[in-house]
Amino acid sequence: MIPIFEPETEAEAAGIVATIARNDLTLKIEGGATRAGLGNPVAADRVLSTRKLSGVVSYNPAEMTMTAKAGTPVAEIEAALRENRQILAFEPLDYRGVMATTGEPTIGGVFATNASGPRRLVAGAARDHLLGIRFANGAGEVIKSGGRVMKNVTGLDLVKLLCGSHGTLGLLTEVTFKVLPLPPASATIVLSGLDDAEAAAVMAQAMALPVEVSGAAHLPESVRSRFLGGSLPDGPATALRIEGLDASVTVRREKLVAAFASIAPVAVLDHDATTSLWREVRDVKPYVDGTQKPLWRVSVAPSAGHRLVAALRLEAGVDAFYDWQGGLVWLRMEADAEADLLRRYVRGLGGGHATLVRAPDIIRAVTPAFEPEASSVAALSARLRERFDPKGIFNPGKMGI
């Protein structure tokens, strides 16, 4: 059994890293282990868990900033924010359902993976909300970058580099991030019966209207019944969310209904149903199916998402739905991961990025989990690794490096 370190302080964690480096060993970094299996398999000599590096360090609701240790459960963060009617505006997704894991997601894991949900198309990704970090590099040196207020941009590039690096560049010990007010009201307009291409056009039109749509997703008939317990209207569902003050939501909701009533049947979801639907979109509810069928998270131009799925369906068994106005495609493959096929079509449609979120171990072992596998991207990753972790002790193999 691989030994597990559970440091309780940053100094202790840095000391462990330094010892691992001196002894030419490697480390697998874990938080709540809710994303176990995301990325390529990691073969390491030791495991370092951040779960005891936990607790909110500071929280200033007036300035809308919070600092927390990396192992702090997201549930604890969100509970503190709710007391002041504030939120993590980027809606970090919870991987436990689709990956059949347990435990508690941690705030360090959220930023290490740049986990971002439906509101990303208007609020930005997790990395856009990260203000500052503390981390241990591959030599066990503690580095601080960024600050506690948005105007302090010292080291901002370094902050962004670590966010989304999946623990391959350094061990996050503390994060400082901005939060936003909780919208007091919300509603969702659901258009029924549109095919994927029609839905892409409608979502683009909706985003161009002065109604501040904060979520735009298309749920084809193959997945529609798996949302809200099957209570959505019959036919493919195109969902448009609006949020804000109650009176404003009412006015903007009616404008959306008027704009699209002649195009497709329209239904309106209230605040509670809206909250439930977008949580299910965020957490990829249709593919919480108890299987290990390969699941890809593909980011492309919004106009290219439905074209990617149409092309793939000509050559492979594929199920899919769309978030981010069609620019985020969740693809469940029926058999093989089809990485080469997917990479070819993504490149042919103007480029993008894909992550193999879930697959049987035998597929994960031979399939690059992060696409594209372009030489320029690989070269950049290698240069960054040489700078921050020259001995390659952190999560070896997780991102193909």
C-alpha positions as CSV (number, residue, x, y, z in Angstrom):
1,M,0.0,0.0,0.0
2,I,1.3,3.4,-1.0
3,P,2.2,5.6,2.1
4,I,-0.1,8.7,2.5
5,F,1.0,12.0,4.0
6,E,-1.6,14.2,5.5
7,P,0.1,17.4,6.6
8,E,-1.7,19.8,8.8
9,T,0.3,23.0,8.0
10,E,1.8,24.5,5.0
11,A,5.3,24.2,6.5
12,E,4.8,20.5,7.1
13,A,3.5,20.0,3.5
14,A,6.5,21.9,2.1
15,G,8.9,19.9,4.2
16,I,7.4,16.6,2.9
17,V,7.8,17.9,-0.7
18,A,11.4,18.8,0.0
19,T,12.1,15.4,1.4
20,I,10.5,13.6,-1.5
21,A,12.6,15.7,-3.9
22,R,15.9,15.0,-2.1
23,N,15.1,11.2,-2.2
24,D,14.2,11.3,-5.9
25,L,10.6,10.0,-5.2
26,T,7.3,11.1,-6.7
27,L,4.0,12.4,-5.2
28,K,0.4,11.9,-6.1
29,I,-1.5,15.0,-4.9
30,E,-5.1,14.5,-3.6
31,G,-7.7,16.7,-2.1
32,G,-11.1,15.1,-1.5
33,A,-10.3,12.4,-4.2
34,T,-13.6,13.2,-5.8
35,R,-11.9,13.6,-9.2
36,A,-10.0,10.3,-9.0
37,G,-9.6,9.0,-12.5
38,L,-9.6,12.5,-14.2
39,G,-6.6,12.6,-16.4
40,N,-4.1,9.8,-17.2
41,P,-3.2,7.3,-14.5
42,V,-0.6,8.5,-12.0
43,A,2.1,6.2,-10.8
44,A,3.7,7.7,-7.8
45,D,5.8,6.5,-4.8
46,R,3.8,8.4,-2.2
47,V,0.4,10.2,-1.8
48,L,0.0,13.7,-0.3
49,S,-3.5,14.6,0.8
50,T,-4.4,18.2,1.5
51,R,-7.6,17.3,3.3
52,K,-6.1,18.4,6.7
53,L,-4.9,21.7,5.2
54,S,-8.4,23.0,5.8
55,G,-10.2,26.1,7.0
56,V,-11.3,29.6,5.9
57,V,-8.3,32.0,6.6
58,S,-10.2,35.2,6.0
59,Y,-13.5,36.4,4.5
60,N,-14.5,39.9,3.8
61,P,-18.1,40.0,2.5
62,A,-17.9,43.8,1.9
63,E,-14.9,43.4,-0.4
64,M,-16.3,40.0,-1.7
65,T,-13.0,38.1,-1.2
66,M,-12.2,35.0,0.7
67,T,-8.9,33.2,1.5
68,A,-9.0,29.5,2.3
69,K,-6.6,26.6,2.8
70,A,-6.5,24.3,-0.2
71,G,-8.1,21.3,1.6
72,T,-11.2,23.2,2.7
73,P,-14.4,21.5,1.6
74,V,-16.3,23.4,-1.1
75,A,-19.5,22.8,1.0
76,E,-17.9,24.7,3.9
77,I,-17.0,27.6,1.6
78,E,-20.5,27.7,0.1
79,A,-22.1,27.6,3.6
80,A,-20.1,30.6,4.7
81,L,-21.0,32.5,1.5
82,R,-24.7,31.7,1.9
83,E,-24.9,33.4,5.2
84,N,-24.0,36.6,3.4
85,R,-26.0,35.8,0.3
86,Q,-22.9,35.4,-1.9
87,I,-21.7,32.6,-4.2
88,L,-18.9,31.2,-6.2
89,A,-20.2,32.7,-9.5
90,F,-18.4,30.2,-11.8
91,E,-20.5,27.3,-10.4
92,P,-17.8,24.7,-9.9
93,L,-19.1,21.3,-11.0
94,D,-19.2,18.3,-8.8
95,Y,-17.6,15.2,-10.4
96,R,-18.8,12.7,-7.8
97,G,-21.8,11.6,-9.8
98,V,-20.2,10.9,-13.2
99,M,-17.0,9.5,-11.6
100,A,-18.8,7.4,-9.0
101,T,-16.5,8.8,-6.2
102,T,-17.2,9.8,-2.6
103,G,-15.6,12.3,-0.3
104,E,-15.9,16.0,-0.4
105,P,-14.7,18.3,-3.2
106,T,-12.1,20.8,-2.0
107,I,-11.5,24.4,-3.0
108,G,-7.9,23.6,-4.0
109,G,-9.2,20.9,-6.3
110,V,-11.6,23.3,-7.8
111,F,-8.8,25.7,-8.8
112,A,-6.3,22.9,-9.6
113,T,-8.7,21.7,-12.3
114,N,-10.3,25.0,-13.2
115,A,-13.7,23.5,-12.6
116,S,-16.3,25.8,-14.2
117,G,-20.0,25.4,-14.7
118,P,-22.9,26.9,-16.7
119,R,-22.4,30.5,-15.7
120,R,-18.9,30.5,-17.1
121,L,-20.1,32.0,-20.4
122,V,-20.9,35.3,-18.6
123,A,-19.0,35.2,-15.3
124,G,-15.8,33.6,-16.6
125,A,-14.0,30.4,-15.5
126,A,-12.6,29.5,-12.1
127,R,-9.2,31.0,-13.0
128,D,-10.9,34.4,-13.7
129,H,-12.0,34.5,-10.0
130,L,-8.7,33.4,-8.5
131,L,-6.8,36.4,-7.1
132,G,-3.8,34.8,-5.2
133,I,-2.2,31.6,-4.3
134,R,0.4,30.0,-2.0
135,F,2.0,26.8,-3.2
136,A,5.1,24.6,-2.7
137,N,7.2,24.1,-5.8
138,G,9.1,20.9,-6.7
139,A,11.9,21.8,-4.3
140,G,9.6,22.4,-1.4
141,E,9.9,26.2,-1.5
142,V,6.7,28.1,-0.6
143,I,5.8,30.7,-3.2
144,K,3.1,33.4,-2.8
145,S,1.6,35.0,-5.9
146,G,-1.2,37.5,-6.4
147,G,-3.1,39.4,-3.7
148,R,-6.4,39.7,-1.9
149,V,-7.9,42.4,-4.0
150,M,-8.5,42.4,-7.7
151,K,-6.5,45.6,-8.4
152,N,-3.4,43.9,-7.1
153,V,-2.2,42.0,-10.2
154,T,1.3,41.2,-9.0
155,G,2.0,37.6,-10.2
156,L,-1.4,37.3,-11.9
157,D,0.1,35.2,-14.8
158,L,1.6,32.7,-12.2
159,V,-1.8,32.5,-10.6
160,K,-3.4,31.6,-13.9
161,L,-0.7,29.0,-14.7
162,L,-1.3,27.0,-11.6
163,C,-5.1,27.1,-12.0
164,G,-5.9,24.2,-14.3
165,S,-2.5,22.5,-14.0
166,H,-4.0,19.5,-12.2
167,G,-1.4,19.5,-9.5
168,T,1.5,19.0,-12.0
169,L,3.3,22.3,-11.4
170,G,3.0,22.7,-7.6
171,L,1.2,21.9,-4.4
172,L,-1.5,24.5,-3.8
173,T,-1.7,25.2,0.0
174,E,-3.9,28.4,0.0
175,V,-6.1,30.2,-2.4
176,T,-7.6,33.7,-2.4
177,F,-10.6,34.3,-4.7
178,K,-13.4,36.7,-5.4
179,V,-17.1,36.0,-4.7
180,L,-20.3,37.7,-6.0
181,P,-23.8,38.4,-4.7
182,L,-26.3,35.6,-4.9
183,P,-29.0,36.5,-7.5
184,P,-32.3,36.8,-5.5
185,A,-34.5,35.6,-8.3
186,S,-34.1,33.5,-11.5
187,A,-36.2,31.9,-14.2
188,T,-35.5,29.6,-17.2
189,I,-37.2,29.8,-20.6
190,V,-37.4,26.3,-22.2
191,L,-38.0,26.1,-26.0
192,S,-39.1,22.7,-27.2
193,G,-38.5,20.8,-30.4
194,L,-35.4,22.4,-31.9
195,D,-32.7,20.3,-33.4
196,D,-29.1,20.8,-32.5
197,A,-28.4,23.3,-35.3
198,E,-31.6,25.3,-34.7
199,A,-30.8,25.4,-31.0
200,A,-27.3,26.8,-31.6
201,A,-28.8,29.6,-33.7
202,V,-31.4,30.4,-31.0
203,M,-28.9,30.4,-28.2
204,A,-26.6,32.8,-30.2
205,Q,-29.6,35.1,-30.8
206,A,-30.6,35.0,-27.1
207,M,-27.0,35.9,-26.0
208,A,-27.1,38.9,-28.3
209,L,-30.3,40.3,-26.8
210,P,-30.1,42.9,-24.0
211,V,-31.6,40.5,-21.4
212,E,-28.5,39.2,-19.7
213,V,-28.8,35.4,-20.2
214,S,-26.6,33.7,-17.6
215,G,-27.1,30.1,-18.9
216,A,-27.7,28.6,-22.3
217,A,-27.9,24.9,-22.8
218,H,-29.4,22.5,-25.3
219,L,-30.6,19.1,-24.1
220,P,-31.4,16.7,-27.1
221,E,-34.2,14.2,-26.8
222,S,-31.8,11.5,-25.9
223,V,-31.0,13.2,-22.6
224,R,-34.0,15.5,-22.0
225,S,-36.0,13.0,-19.8
226,R,-33.0,12.6,-17.5
227,F,-33.4,16.2,-16.2
228,L,-35.8,17.4,-13.5
229,G,-37.1,13.8,-13.1
230,G,-38.4,13.8,-16.7
231,S,-40.7,16.8,-16.2
232,L,-39.4,19.0,-19.0
233,P,-41.8,19.4,-21.9
234,D,-41.6,16.7,-24.7
235,G,-39.0,17.1,-27.4
236,P,-35.5,18.5,-27.3
237,A,-35.1,21.3,-24.7
238,T,-33.2,24.5,-25.2
239,A,-32.9,26.3,-21.9
240,L,-32.1,29.9,-21.3
241,R,-31.5,31.2,-17.7
242,I,-31.9,34.8,-16.5
243,E,-31.1,35.9,-12.9
244,G,-31.2,39.1,-10.9
245,L,-33.8,41.2,-9.0
246,D,-37.3,39.8,-9.1
247,A,-38.8,42.7,-11.1
248,S,-36.0,42.6,-13.5
249,V,-36.2,38.9,-14.0
250,T,-39.9,39.2,-14.8
251,V,-39.4,41.9,-17.4
252,R,-36.5,40.0,-19.1
253,R,-38.3,36.7,-19.0
254,E,-41.3,38.2,-20.9
255,K,-38.9,39.7,-23.5
256,L,-37.4,36.3,-24.1
257,V,-40.8,34.6,-24.4
258,A,-41.9,37.3,-26.9
259,A,-38.7,36.9,-28.9
260,F,-39.0,33.1,-29.4
261,A,-42.7,32.3,-29.0
262,S,-43.1,32.2,-32.8
263,I,-40.1,29.8,-33.2
264,A,-41.0,27.0,-30.8
265,P,-43.3,26.1,-27.9
266,V,-42.1,28.0,-24.8
267,A,-42.4,27.0,-21.1
268,V,-41.2,28.9,-18.1
269,L,-39.5,27.4,-15.1
270,D,-39.7,29.1,-11.7
271,H,-36.8,29.8,-9.3
272,D,-36.7,26.4,-7.6
273,A,-36.9,24.5,-10.9
274,T,-34.3,26.7,-12.4
275,T,-31.9,26.1,-9.5
276,S,-32.4,22.3,-9.8
277,L,-32.1,22.2,-13.6
278,W,-28.9,24.1,-13.8
279,R,-27.3,22.1,-11.0
280,E,-28.1,19.0,-13.0
281,V,-26.6,20.6,-16.1
282,R,-23.5,21.6,-14.1
283,D,-23.1,18.1,-12.7
284,V,-23.7,16.3,-16.0
285,K,-26.8,14.5,-14.7
286,P,-27.5,12.4,-17.8
287,Y,-24.2,10.6,-17.5
288,V,-24.5,9.8,-13.8
289,D,-25.3,6.3,-15.1
290,G,-23.2,3.9,-13.1
291,T,-21.1,3.1,-16.1
292,Q,-17.5,3.6,-17.2
293,K,-18.5,4.5,-20.7
294,P,-15.9,7.1,-22.0
295,L,-17.0,10.6,-21.2
296,W,-15.4,13.7,-22.9
297,R,-15.7,17.3,-21.9
298,V,-15.1,19.2,-25.2
299,S,-14.7,23.0,-25.5
300,V,-15.1,24.5,-29.0
301,A,-16.6,27.6,-30.6
302,P,-20.4,27.7,-29.9
303,S,-21.2,27.4,-33.6
304,A,-19.0,24.3,-33.9
305,G,-20.4,22.1,-31.1
306,H,-23.4,20.7,-33.0
307,R,-21.3,20.2,-36.1
308,L,-18.8,18.2,-34.0
309,V,-21.5,15.9,-32.7
310,A,-23.0,15.4,-36.1
311,A,-19.7,14.4,-37.6
312,L,-18.9,12.0,-34.8
313,R,-22.3,10.3,-35.1
314,L,-21.4,9.3,-38.6
315,E,-18.6,7.1,-37.4
316,A,-19.2,6.3,-33.7
317,G,-21.8,5.7,-31.1
318,V,-22.2,9.1,-29.4
319,D,-24.6,10.7,-26.9
320,A,-24.3,14.4,-26.2
321,F,-25.7,17.6,-24.7
322,Y,-24.5,21.2,-24.8
323,D,-23.8,23.9,-22.3
324,W,-22.1,27.4,-22.7
325,Q,-24.3,28.3,-25.7
326,G,-23.2,25.2,-27.4
327,G,-19.5,25.7,-26.8
328,L,-19.2,23.0,-24.1
329,V,-20.1,19.6,-25.4
330,W,-20.5,16.6,-23.0
331,L,-19.9,13.5,-25.1
332,R,-20.5,10.0,-23.9
333,M,-19.0,7.4,-26.2
334,E,-20.7,4.0,-26.4
335,A,-17.6,1.9,-26.7
336,D,-14.1,3.2,-27.4
337,A,-12.9,6.7,-26.4
338,E,-12.3,7.5,-30.1
339,A,-9.6,10.0,-29.2
340,D,-8.0,10.1,-32.7
341,L,-11.4,10.6,-34.3
342,L,-12.3,13.3,-31.8
343,R,-9.0,15.1,-32.2
344,R,-9.3,15.1,-36.0
345,Y,-12.8,16.7,-36.0
346,V,-11.9,19.2,-33.3
347,R,-9.0,20.3,-35.3
348,G,-11.1,20.4,-38.5
349,L,-13.7,22.7,-36.9
350,G,-11.2,25.3,-35.9
351,G,-9.6,23.9,-32.8
352,G,-10.6,23.5,-29.2
353,H,-9.9,21.4,-26.1
354,A,-11.1,18.1,-24.8
355,T,-10.6,16.3,-21.5
356,L,-11.3,12.6,-21.1
357,V,-13.2,12.8,-17.8
358,R,-14.1,9.1,-17.4
359,A,-13.1,5.8,-19.0
360,P,-12.2,2.2,-18.0
361,D,-8.6,1.9,-16.7
362,I,-7.5,0.0,-19.8
363,I,-8.6,3.0,-22.0
364,R,-7.2,5.6,-19.7
365,A,-3.8,3.9,-19.8
366,V,-3.4,4.3,-23.5
367,T,-5.5,7.4,-24.4
368,P,-4.1,11.0,-23.9
369,A,-6.6,12.5,-21.5
370,F,-6.0,16.1,-22.5
371,E,-6.5,17.1,-26.2
372,P,-5.1,18.5,-28.4
373,E,-1.8,16.6,-28.2
374,A,-0.1,19.3,-30.3
375,S,3.7,19.5,-30.1
376,S,3.6,23.2,-29.2
377,V,1.3,22.5,-26.2
378,A,3.5,19.6,-25.1
379,A,6.6,21.8,-25.4
380,L,5.0,24.6,-23.3
381,S,4.0,22.1,-20.7
382,A,7.5,20.7,-20.5
383,R,9.0,24.1,-20.1
384,L,6.7,25.0,-17.3
385,R,7.4,21.7,-15.6
386,E,11.1,22.3,-15.9
387,R,10.6,25.7,-14.2
388,F,8.4,24.7,-11.3
389,D,9.0,21.0,-10.8
390,P,12.3,20.0,-12.5
391,K,12.5,16.6,-11.0
392,G,8.9,15.8,-12.1
393,I,7.7,14.7,-8.6
394,F,4.1,16.0,-8.8
395,N,1.4,13.8,-10.3
396,P,3.8,12.1,-12.9
397,G,1.9,11.1,-16.1
398,K,-1.4,12.8,-15.2
399,M,-1.3,15.3,-18.1
400,G,1.0,13.1,-20.2
401,I,4.1,14.7,-18.7
